[in-house]
């Protein structure tokens, strides 16, 4: 579980760095990469927490 938390934190940091690169350079590719990383990170986190909630309920 600790590994998953660190992975989510690292991916959120990567998305933040991509958005910072976009703000600094204005290149759209960094914004696109940041949105993709953020989207999949949030989906993975929601799935992980859904499994944790399902285990606690059952």
N, C-alpha and C positions, 0 to 999 in steps of 0.2 A: 504494500500500500504506500509505503514511503517513496518507493521508486516512481510510482504513478504520480504522486503529488509533485515530485521534482520534475518529472517529464512535463506535466501541465505548466508548471511555473516557467520552465525553460522555453516551452513553445510560446507562451504569452510574452515572454521577453523578446523572442525572435520576432513576433508580430509587432511589438512596440518599436524595435529597431528598424524594421521595414518601414513603418509609418514615419519614423524620424528621418530615414533616408529620403522618403518621398517629400517630406517637408523641406529638407535641405536642398534636394536636387530638382524636384519637380517632375521626375520621371515617373510615368504612370505605372511602369512595371513593378515598382516597389509597393505601390498601393495595392495592386492586384495580388501580389504575393502575400502581403500582410493580411488582406481579407480572407484569402484561402486558408492560410495558417490559422487565423483566428476562428474561422467557421468550423474547421475540423477539430480544433482543440476544444471548442465549446461543446460540440456534439459528442466527442469522446468523454468529456467530463460529465455531461448530463447522463450518458449511458452508464458510466462508472457509478455515479451516485444513485441512479435508478436501481442498479444491482444491489448496492448497499442497503437501500431502503427496502427492497424486496426481501433480502435476507433477514432484516430486522422484523418485518411483518410476519414472515412465515415461521 
